[in-house]
Amino acid sequence: MNNQANRTNRTNRTNRLGHRGYIASRPVRGQDWPQHVQNLVVRDYAQRNGLHYLLSATEYATDACYMNLETVLGELDRVEGVICFSLFMLPARAERRHALYQRIFDAGSDLHGALENMAIRGPEDAARLEDIFMVEQYAASSIGVQ
């Protein structure tokens, strides 16, 4: 994206509504979390970080379903960013996550993980998150290895 588009996105960002929450109906990292608890975590994160919280979109329980995440991403021209209950709710496939990051950055928005207390505001943050995903994947594949 060129510098003019970046400046335009940053300027337009001040006219946006706030940060949309994104919660799950399925387990996150093997743990079931009641939706009201997820919303409390997201709302608390927004408050602690001075972000205006917009009501959460709730993902369907079907495995690997990201229909409501796509709906939230479709709002990026009207919201400042997305606050996920957990960044581990993002797609398991790295190429899908990379495309998601790019959409968010191209829109001049940001992505947050409330449970991890982590903000993804640029490629460096995304790379750090990808390192975390790689460690998680390695740890999961190493369980039972002695």
DAMO-V487926 format. One record per run of one state. SS is the DSSP state (@ for helix, = for strand, . for the rest). FROM is the first residue (numbers start at 1). TO is the last residue. If there is no record, write none. Layout:
# DAMO-V487926
SS | FROM | TO
SS | FROM | TO
This chain:
# DAMO-V487926
. | 1 | 2
@ | 3 | 13
. | 14 | 18
= | 19 | 23
. | 24 | 27
= | 28 | 28
. | 29 | 30
= | 31 | 31
. | 32 | 34
@ | 35 | 48
. | 49 | 52
= | 53 | 58
. | 59 | 66
@ | 67 | 73
. | 74 | 80
= | 81 | 84
. | 85 | 86
@ | 87 | 89
. | 90 | 93
@ | 94 | 106
. | 107 | 109
= | 110 | 113
. | 114 | 117
= | 118 | 120
. | 121 | 122
@ | 123 | 142
. | 143 | 146
